[in-house]
Amino acid sequence: MIDWLLLAQRPIERPYVGIGLGLGMICIFSFVVLLSALWIWALVDAIRNPRLSDNQRIIWVVVILVTHILGAIIYLAAGRQGDRGRGM
């Protein structure tokens, strides 16, 4: 009876995960850093873009701050030129 109790108290050995977990973490970390850099770049560009009017600048900054990376991607794809860049 005591032998079974001793066996039940042994720690469970975990399988070796290996390099896959470390490599995956590096990839995820790199992806997060790239997305953060893209977000910061879009935010700074929206603030400093001379082609945007003051109202457009405020709207784009709010959109980028509220929607994070999605707003940054939309701004970089559509909003960088502003009205002055489209010939209006």
CNS distance restraints for C-alpha pairs under 8 A (distance, minus, plus):
assign (resid   1 and name CA) (resid   5 and name CA) 6.73 0.50 0.50
assign (resid   2 and name CA) (resid   6 and name CA) 6.29 0.50 0.50
assign (resid   3 and name CA) (resid   7 and name CA) 6.23 0.50 0.50
assign (resid   4 and name CA) (resid   8 and name CA) 6.13 0.50 0.50
assign (resid   5 and name CA) (resid   9 and name CA) 6.41 0.50 0.50
assign (resid   6 and name CA) (resid  10 and name CA) 6.79 0.50 0.50
assign (resid  17 and name CA) (resid  21 and name CA) 6.48 0.50 0.50
assign (resid  18 and name CA) (resid  22 and name CA) 7.64 0.50 0.50
assign (resid  19 and name CA) (resid  23 and name CA) 6.06 0.50 0.50
assign (resid  20 and name CA) (resid  24 and name CA) 5.98 0.50 0.50
assign (resid  21 and name CA) (resid  25 and name CA) 6.13 0.50 0.50
assign (resid  22 and name CA) (resid  26 and name CA) 6.25 0.50 0.50
assign (resid  23 and name CA) (resid  27 and name CA) 6.27 0.50 0.50
assign (resid  24 and name CA) (resid  28 and name CA) 6.19 0.50 0.50
assign (resid  25 and name CA) (resid  29 and name CA) 5.98 0.50 0.50
assign (resid  26 and name CA) (resid  30 and name CA) 6.02 0.50 0.50
assign (resid  27 and name CA) (resid  31 and name CA) 6.14 0.50 0.50
assign (resid  28 and name CA) (resid  32 and name CA) 6.21 0.50 0.50
assign (resid  29 and name CA) (resid  33 and name CA) 6.19 0.50 0.50
assign (resid  30 and name CA) (resid  34 and name CA) 6.16 0.50 0.50
assign (resid  31 and name CA) (resid  35 and name CA) 6.19 0.50 0.50
assign (resid  32 and name CA) (resid  36 and name CA) 6.08 0.50 0.50
assign (resid  33 and name CA) (resid  37 and name CA) 6.13 0.50 0.50
assign (resid  34 and name CA) (resid  38 and name CA) 6.17 0.50 0.50
assign (resid  35 and name CA) (resid  39 and name CA) 6.16 0.50 0.50
assign (resid  35 and name CA) (resid  69 and name CA) 6.90 0.50 0.50
assign (resid  36 and name CA) (resid  40 and name CA) 6.19 0.50 0.50
assign (resid  36 and name CA) (resid  69 and name CA) 7.82 0.50 0.50
assign (resid  37 and name CA) (resid  41 and name CA) 6.01 0.50 0.50
assign (resid  38 and name CA) (resid  42 and name CA) 6.16 0.50 0.50
assign (resid  38 and name CA) (resid  69 and name CA) 7.63 0.50 0.50
assign (resid  38 and name CA) (resid  72 and name CA) 7.16 0.50 0.50
assign (resid  39 and name CA) (resid  43 and name CA) 6.20 0.50 0.50
assign (resid  39 and name CA) (resid  64 and name CA) 7.72 0.50 0.50
assign (resid  39 and name CA) (resid  68 and name CA) 6.78 0.50 0.50
assign (resid  39 and name CA) (resid  69 and name CA) 5.66 0.50 0.50
assign (resid  39 and name CA) (resid  72 and name CA) 5.45 0.50 0.50
assign (resid  40 and name CA) (resid  44 and name CA) 6.11 0.50 0.50
assign (resid  41 and name CA) (resid  45 and name CA) 5.96 0.50 0.50
assign (resid  42 and name CA) (resid  46 and name CA) 6.02 0.50 0.50
assign (resid  42 and name CA) (resid  64 and name CA) 7.66 0.50 0.50
assign (resid  42 and name CA) (resid  72 and name CA) 5.36 0.50 0.50
assign (resid  42 and name CA) (resid  73 and name CA) 7.86 0.50 0.50
assign (resid  42 and name CA) (resid  75 and name CA) 6.94 0.50 0.50
assign (resid  42 and name CA) (resid  76 and name CA) 6.45 0.50 0.50
assign (resid  43 and name CA) (resid  47 and name CA) 6.32 0.50 0.50
assign (resid  43 and name CA) (resid  61 and name CA) 6.31 0.50 0.50
assign (resid  43 and name CA) (resid  64 and name CA) 6.52 0.50 0.50
assign (resid  43 and name CA) (resid  65 and name CA) 7.80 0.50 0.50
assign (resid  43 and name CA) (resid  72 and name CA) 7.16 0.50 0.50
assign (resid  44 and name CA) (resid  48 and name CA) 6.12 0.50 0.50
assign (resid  45 and name CA) (resid  49 and name CA) 5.53 0.50 0.50
assign (resid  45 and name CA) (resid  80 and name CA) 7.91 0.50 0.50
assign (resid  46 and name CA) (resid  52 and name CA) 7.92 0.50 0.50
assign (resid  46 and name CA) (resid  57 and name CA) 6.04 0.50 0.50
assign (resid  46 and name CA) (resid  60 and name CA) 6.46 0.50 0.50
assign (resid  46 and name CA) (resid  61 and name CA) 6.28 0.50 0.50
assign (resid  46 and name CA) (resid  75 and name CA) 7.95 0.50 0.50
assign (resid  46 and name CA) (resid  80 and name CA) 7.26 0.50 0.50
assign (resid  47 and name CA) (resid  57 and name CA) 6.24 0.50 0.50
assign (resid  47 and name CA) (resid  61 and name CA) 6.91 0.50 0.50
assign (resid  49 and name CA) (resid  57 and name CA) 7.87 0.50 0.50
assign (resid  49 and name CA) (resid  80 and name CA) 7.47 0.50 0.50
assign (resid  51 and name CA) (resid  80 and name CA) 7.89 0.50 0.50
assign (resid  51 and name CA) (resid  81 and name CA) 6.29 0.50 0.50
assign (resid  51 and name CA) (resid  82 and name CA) 5.75 0.50 0.50
assign (resid  51 and name CA) (resid  83 and name CA) 7.38 0.50 0.50
assign (resid  51 and name CA) (resid  84 and name CA) 5.79 0.50 0.50
assign (resid  51 and name CA) (resid  85 and name CA) 6.67 0.50 0.50
assign (resid  52 and name CA) (resid  56 and name CA) 5.75 0.50 0.50
assign (resid  52 and name CA) (resid  57 and name CA) 5.78 0.50 0.50
assign (resid  52 and name CA) (resid  80 and name CA) 7.83 0.50 0.50
assign (resid  52 and name CA) (resid  81 and name CA) 7.27 0.50 0.50
assign (resid  52 and name CA) (resid  82 and name CA) 5.05 0.50 0.50
assign (resid  52 and name CA) (resid  83 and name CA) 7.02 0.50 0.50
assign (resid  52 and name CA) (resid  84 and name CA) 7.30 0.50 0.50
assign (resid  53 and name CA) (resid  57 and name CA) 6.06 0.50 0.50
assign (resid  53 and name CA) (resid  82 and name CA) 7.69 0.50 0.50
assign (resid  54 and name CA) (resid  58 and name CA) 6.27 0.50 0.50
assign (resid  55 and name CA) (resid  59 and name CA) 6.21 0.50 0.50
assign (resid  56 and name CA) (resid  60 and name CA) 6.04 0.50 0.50
assign (resid  56 and name CA) (resid  82 and name CA) 7.61 0.50 0.50
assign (resid  57 and name CA) (resid  61 and name CA) 6.10 0.50 0.50
assign (resid  58 and name CA) (resid  62 and name CA) 6.19 0.50 0.50
assign (resid  59 and name CA) (resid  63 and name CA) 6.10 0.50 0.50
assign (resid  60 and name CA) (resid  64 and name CA) 6.02 0.50 0.50
assign (resid  60 and name CA) (resid  75 and name CA) 7.09 0.50 0.50
assign (resid  60 and name CA) (resid  79 and name CA) 7.76 0.50 0.50
assign (resid  61 and name CA) (resid  65 and name CA) 6.06 0.50 0.50
assign (resid  62 and name CA) (resid  66 and name CA) 5.99 0.50 0.50
assign (resid  63 and name CA) (resid  67 and name CA) 5.87 0.50 0.50
assign (resid  63 and name CA) (resid  68 and name CA) 7.82 0.50 0.50
assign (resid  63 and name CA) (resid  71 and name CA) 5.71 0.50 0.50
assign (resid  64 and name CA) (resid  68 and name CA) 5.30 0.50 0.50
assign (resid  64 and name CA) (resid  69 and name CA) 7.24 0.50 0.50
assign (resid  64 and name CA) (resid  70 and name CA) 7.61 0.50 0.50
assign (resid  64 and name CA) (resid  71 and name CA) 4.45 0.50 0.50
assign (resid  64 and name CA) (resid  72 and name CA) 5.34 0.50 0.50
assign (resid  64 and name CA) (resid  75 and name CA) 7.55 0.50 0.50
assign (resid  65 and name CA) (resid  71 and name CA) 7.58 0.50 0.50
assign (resid  66 and name CA) (resid  71 and name CA) 7.60 0.50 0.50
assign (resid  67 and name CA) (resid  71 and name CA) 4.97 0.50 0.50
assign (resid  67 and name CA) (resid  72 and name CA) 7.83 0.50 0.50
assign (resid  68 and name CA) (resid  72 and name CA) 6.36 0.50 0.50
assign (resid  69 and name CA) (resid  73 and name CA) 6.16 0.50 0.50
assign (resid  70 and name CA) (resid  74 and name CA) 6.23 0.50 0.50
assign (resid  71 and name CA) (resid  75 and name CA) 5.99 0.50 0.50
assign (resid  72 and name CA) (resid  76 and name CA) 6.09 0.50 0.50
assign (resid  73 and name CA) (resid  77 and name CA) 6.05 0.50 0.50
assign (resid  74 and name CA) (resid  78 and name CA) 5.83 0.50 0.50
assign (resid  74 and name CA) (resid  79 and name CA) 7.07 0.50 0.50
assign (resid  75 and name CA) (resid  79 and name CA) 4.48 0.50 0.50
assign (resid  75 and name CA) (resid  80 and name CA) 6.16 0.50 0.50
assign (resid  76 and name CA) (resid  80 and name CA) 5.77 0.50 0.50
assign (resid  81 and name CA) (resid  85 and name CA) 4.70 0.50 0.50
assign (resid  81 and name CA) (resid  86 and name CA) 6.77 0.50 0.50
assign (resid  82 and name CA) (resid  86 and name CA) 6.97 0.50 0.50
assign (resid  83 and name CA) (resid  87 and name CA) 6.97 0.50 0.50
assign (resid  83 and name CA) (resid  88 and name CA) 5.91 0.50 0.50
assign (resid  84 and name CA) (resid  88 and name CA) 6.09 0.50 0.50
